[in-house]
Amino acid sequence: MSSTTAPTTAPQGTHHYVLTLDLPGRMATTWTGTLTPGTADTRHDLYVLLRQHVTAELPEYARANVVFFALEPNQL
């Protein structure tokens, strides 16, 4: 008889992000901050989360161009 166990996933720790969105000919804005992803979150998950957060507050940015996105562990 064999048994299976779920893999142990270590916490990812706090990450720093920078997201710059541009509405051509109108405005560009940069958001920065920190967040702590869940153990199963991916870079794409956090990108989508940040875009949703921005567009919830500023719906006009839903169609904005991404000029810059960075997400890195918040450590030196």
C-alpha distances in whole Angstrom, upper triangle without the diagonal:
4,7,10,14,17,19,22,25,28,32,34,37,41,42,46,47,50,50,54,55,58,60,62,66,65,63,60,58,56,53,51,49,46,43,39,36,33,30,29,33,34,38,39,37,40,43,42,42,45,47,46,48,51,52,51,54,56,55,58,55,53,54,55,54,52,54,52,48,47,44,43,41,44,44,47
4,7,10,14,16,18,22,25,28,30,34,37,38,42,43,46,47,50,51,54,56,59,62,62,59,57,55,52,49,48,46,42,39,36,33,30,26,26,29,31,34,35,34,36,39,39,39,42,44,43,45,48,48,48,51,53,52,55,52,49,51,52,51,48,50,48,45,43,40,39,38,40,41,43
4,7,10,13,15,19,22,25,27,30,34,35,39,40,43,44,47,48,52,54,56,60,59,57,54,52,49,46,45,42,39,36,32,30,26,23,23,26,28,32,32,31,33,36,36,36,39,41,40,41,45,45,45,48,50,49,52,49,47,49,49,49,46,48,46,42,40,37,36,35,37,38,41
4,7,9,12,15,19,22,24,27,30,32,35,36,40,40,44,45,48,50,53,56,55,53,50,48,45,43,41,39,36,32,29,26,23,20,19,23,24,28,29,27,30,33,32,32,35,37,37,38,41,42,42,44,46,46,48,45,43,45,46,45,42,44,42,38,37,34,33,31,34,35,37
4,6,9,12,15,18,21,24,27,29,32,33,37,38,41,42,46,48,51,54,53,51,48,45,43,40,38,36,32,29,26,23,20,17,16,20,22,26,27,25,27,30,30,30,33,35,34,35,38,40,39,42,44,44,46,43,41,43,44,43,40,42,40,36,34,31,30,28,31,32,34
4,6,9,12,15,17,21,24,25,29,30,33,34,38,39,42,44,47,50,49,47,44,42,39,36,35,32,29,26,22,19,16,13,13,16,18,22,23,21,23,27,27,26,29,31,31,32,35,36,35,38,40,40,42,40,38,39,40,39,37,39,36,32,31,27,27,25,28,29,32
4,6,10,13,15,18,21,23,26,28,31,32,36,37,40,43,45,49,48,45,42,40,37,34,32,30,27,24,20,18,15,11,11,15,16,20,21,20,22,25,25,25,28,30,30,31,34,35,35,37,39,39,41,38,37,38,39,38,35,36,34,30,28,25,24,22,25,26,28
4,6,10,12,15,19,20,24,26,29,31,34,36,40,42,45,48,47,44,41,39,35,33,30,28,24,21,18,16,13,9,11,14,16,19,21,20,21,24,25,24,27,29,29,30,33,34,34,36,38,39,41,38,36,38,38,37,34,36,33,29,27,23,22,20,22,23,26
4,7,9,12,15,17,20,22,26,27,31,32,36,39,41,45,43,41,37,35,32,29,27,24,21,18,14,12,10,6,8,11,13,16,18,17,17,21,22,21,23,26,26,26,29,31,31,33,35,35,37,34,33,35,35,34,31,32,29,25,23,19,18,16,19,20,23
4,6,9,13,14,18,20,24,26,30,32,35,38,41,44,43,40,36,34,30,27,25,22,19,16,13,11,10,7,9,12,13,16,19,17,17,21,22,21,23,26,26,26,29,31,31,32,34,35,37,34,33,35,34,34,30,31,28,24,22,18,16,14,16,16,19
4,6,9,11,15,17,21,23,27,29,33,36,38,41,40,37,33,31,27,24,22,19,15,13,9,8,7,5,9,10,12,14,17,16,15,18,20,18,20,23,23,23,25,28,28,29,31,32,34,31,31,33,32,31,28,29,26,22,20,16,14,12,13,14,18
4,7,8,12,14,18,20,24,26,30,33,35,38,37,34,30,27,24,21,19,16,13,10,7,6,7,6,9,9,10,11,15,13,12,16,18,16,17,21,21,21,23,26,26,27,29,30,32,29,28,30,29,28,25,26,22,19,16,12,11,8,10,12,15
4,7,10,13,17,19,23,26,29,32,35,38,36,33,29,26,23,20,17,14,10,9,6,7,9,9,12,11,13,13,17,15,13,16,19,17,17,21,22,20,23,26,26,26,28,30,32,29,28,31,29,29,25,26,22,19,16,12,10,7,8,9,13
4,7,10,14,16,20,23,26,29,32,35,33,30,26,23,20,16,13,10,7,6,4,7,10,11,14,12,13,13,16,15,12,15,17,15,15,18,20,18,20,23,23,23,25,27,29,26,26,28,27,26,23,23,20,16,14,10,9,6,6,8,12
4,7,10,13,17,19,23,26,29,31,30,27,23,20,17,14,11,8,5,5,6,8,11,13,14,12,12,10,14,13,10,12,15,14,13,16,18,16,18,21,22,22,23,25,27,23,24,25,24,23,19,20,16,13,10,6,5,4,5,8,11
4,7,10,14,17,20,24,26,28,27,23,20,17,13,11,7,6,4,7,9,11,14,16,17,15,14,12,15,15,11,12,15,14,12,15,17,16,16,20,21,20,21,24,25,21,22,24,22,21,17,17,14,11,8,6,6,6,5,9,11
4,7,10,13,17,20,22,25,24,20,17,14,10,8,6,6,6,8,11,12,15,17,18,14,13,11,12,13,9,9,13,12,9,12,15,13,13,17,18,18,18,20,21,18,19,20,18,17,14,14,10,7,5,4,7,9,9,12,14
4,7,10,13,17,19,22,20,17,13,11,7,6,5,7,9,11,14,15,19,21,21,17,16,13,14,15,12,10,13,13,10,12,15,13,12,16,18,17,17,19,19,16,17,18,15,14,11,10,7,6,5,7,9,12,12,15,16
4,7,10,13,16,19,17,14,11,8,6,5,6,9,11,13,16,16,20,22,22,18,16,13,13,14,11,9,11,12,8,9,12,12,10,13,15,15,14,16,16,12,13,14,12,11,8,8,6,5,7,9,12,15,15,18,20
4,7,10,12,15,14,11,7,6,4,6,9,12,15,17,20,20,23,26,25,21,19,16,16,17,14,12,14,14,11,10,14,13,11,13,16,15,14,15,14,11,13,13,10,9,6,5,5,7,9,12,15,18,18,22,23
4,7,10,12,11,9,6,6,6,9,12,15,18,19,22,22,25,27,26,22,21,17,16,17,15,12,13,14,11,9,13,13,10,11,14,14,11,12,11,7,10,9,6,6,5,6,7,9,12,15,18,22,22,25,26
4,6,9,8,6,4,7,9,12,15,18,21,23,26,25,28,31,30,26,24,21,19,21,19,16,16,18,15,13,15,16,12,13,16,15,13,13,10,8,10,9,5,5,6,6,9,12,15,18,22,25,25,28,29
4,6,5,5,6,9,12,14,18,21,24,25,28,28,31,33,32,28,27,24,22,23,21,18,18,19,17,14,16,17,13,13,16,15,12,12,8,7,10,8,5,6,9,10,13,15,19,22,25,28,29,32,33
4,5,7,8,11,14,17,21,24,27,28,31,31,34,36,35,31,29,26,24,26,24,21,21,23,20,17,20,21,17,16,20,19,16,15,12,11,13,10,8,8,11,11,14,17,21,24,27,31,31,34,35
4,6,9,13,16,19,22,26,29,31,34,34,37,39,38,34,32,29,28,29,27,24,24,26,23,20,23,23,19,19,22,21,17,17,13,13,16,13,11,12,14,14,17,20,24,27,30,33,33,36,37
4,7,10,14,17,20,24,27,29,32,32,35,38,37,33,31,28,27,28,26,23,23,24,21,18,20,20,17,16,19,17,14,14,11,11,14,12,10,12,14,14,17,20,23,26,29,32,32,35,36
4,7,10,13,17,20,24,25,29,29,32,35,34,31,29,26,25,26,24,20,21,22,18,16,19,18,14,15,18,16,12,14,11,10,13,13,10,11,12,12,14,17,20,23,26,29,28,31,32
4,7,10,14,17,20,22,26,26,29,32,31,28,26,23,22,23,21,17,19,19,16,14,17,16,13,14,17,15,12,14,12,9,13,12,9,9,10,9,11,13,16,19,22,25,25,28,29
4,7,10,14,17,19,23,23,27,29,29,25,24,21,20,21,18,16,17,17,13,12,15,14,10,12,15,13,11,13,12,9,13,13,10,11,10,10,10,12,14,17,20,23,22,25,26
4,7,10,14,16,19,20,24,27,26,23,21,18,18,19,16,14,16,15,12,12,15,13,10,13,16,14,13,15,15,12,14,15,12,12,10,9,9,9,11,13,16,19,18,21,22
4,7,10,12,16,17,21,24,24,20,19,16,17,17,14,12,14,13,9,10,13,11,9,12,14,12,12,15,15,12,15,16,14,14,12,12,10,10,11,12,14,17,16,19,21
4,7,10,14,15,19,22,22,19,18,15,17,17,13,12,15,14,10,12,15,12,11,15,16,15,16,18,19,16,18,19,17,17,14,14,11,10,9,10,12,13,12,15,17
4,7,11,13,16,19,20,17,17,15,17,16,12,13,15,13,10,13,15,12,13,16,17,16,17,20,21,18,20,22,20,20,17,17,14,12,11,10,11,12,10,13,16
4,7,10,13,16,17,15,15,14,16,15,11,13,15,13,11,14,16,13,14,18,18,18,20,22,24,21,22,24,22,22,19,19,16,13,11,9,10,9,8,11,14
4,6,10,13,14,12,13,12,14,12,9,11,13,11,10,14,14,12,14,18,18,18,20,22,24,21,21,24,22,22,19,20,17,14,13,10,10,10,9,13,16
4,7,9,11,10,11,12,14,12,10,13,15,12,12,16,16,15,17,20,20,21,23,25,27,24,24,26,25,25,22,23,20,17,14,11,11,9,10,13,16
4,6,8,6,8,9,11,9,7,11,12,10,12,15,15,15,17,20,20,21,23,24,26,23,23,25,24,24,21,23,20,16,14,11,11,10,12,15,18
4,5,5,9,11,13,10,10,13,14,12,14,17,17,17,20,22,21,23,25,26,29,26,25,27,27,27,24,26,23,19,18,14,14,13,15,17,21
4,6,9,12,14,12,12,16,16,15,17,20,20,20,23,25,25,27,29,29,32,29,27,30,29,29,26,28,25,21,19,15,15,14,16,18,21
4,7,10,11,9,11,14,14,14,17,19,19,20,22,24,24,26,28,28,30,27,26,28,28,27,24,26,24,20,19,16,16,15,18,20,23
4,7,8,6,7,10,11,10,13,15,15,16,19,20,21,23,24,25,27,24,22,24,24,24,21,23,20,17,15,12,13,13,16,19,22
4,5,5,6,9,10,11,13,14,15,17,19,20,21,23,24,24,26,23,21,23,22,21,18,20,18,14,13,11,12,13,16,18,21
4,5,5,6,9,10,11,12,14,15,17,19,20,22,22,23,24,20,19,20,20,18,15,17,14,10,10,7,9,11,14,17,20
4,5,5,6,8,10,11,12,14,15,16,18,20,21,20,21,18,17,18,17,16,14,16,14,11,11,10,13,15,18,21,23
4,6,5,6,9,10,11,12,14,15,16,19,20,20,21,18,17,18,18,18,16,18,16,13,13,11,14,15,18,21,24
4,5,5,6,9,10,10,12,14,15,17,18,19,20,17,16,18,17,17,14,17,14,11,11,9,11,13,15,18,21
4,5,5,6,9,10,11,12,14,16,16,16,18,14,13,15,14,13,11,13,11,8,9,9,12,14,16,20,22
4,5,5,6,9,10,11,12,14,15,15,16,13,11,13,13,14,12,15,14,11,13,12,16,18,19,23,26
4,6,5,6,9,10,11,13,14,14,17,14,13,15,15,16,14,17,16,13,14,12,15,17,18,22,25
4,5,5,6,9,10,11,12,13,15,12,11,14,13,14,12,14,13,10,11,11,14,16,17,20,23
4,5,5,6,8,10,10,10,12,9,8,10,10,11,10,13,12,11,13,13,17,19,20,24,26
4,5,5,6,9,10,9,12,10,8,12,12,14,13,16,16,14,16,16,19,21,22,26,28
4,6,5,7,9,10,12,10,10,14,14,16,14,17,16,15,16,16,19,20,20,24,27
4,5,5,6,8,9,7,8,11,11,13,12,15,14,13,15,16,19,21,21,25,27
4,5,5,4,7,6,5,9,10,13,13,16,16,16,18,19,22,24,25,28,31
4,6,6,9,9,9,13,13,16,16,19,20,18,21,21,24,25,25,29,32
4,6,9,9,10,14,14,17,17,19,19,19,21,21,24,26,25,29,31
4,6,6,8,11,11,14,15,17,18,18,20,21,25,27,26,30,32
4,5,6,9,10,13,15,18,19,19,22,23,26,29,29,32,35
4,6,7,8,11,13,16,18,19,22,23,27,30,30,33,35
4,5,5,8,10,12,14,15,18,20,23,26,26,30,32
4,6,9,10,14,15,15,19,20,24,27,27,31,33
4,7,9,12,15,16,19,21,25,28,29,32,34
4,6,9,12,13,17,19,23,26,27,30,32
4,6,9,11,15,18,21,25,26,29,30
4,6,7,11,14,17,21,22,25,26
4,7,10,14,17,21,21,24,25
4,7,10,13,17,18,20,21
4,7,10,14,15,18,19
4,7,10,12,14,16
4,7,9,12,14
4,6,8,10
4,6,9
4,7
4
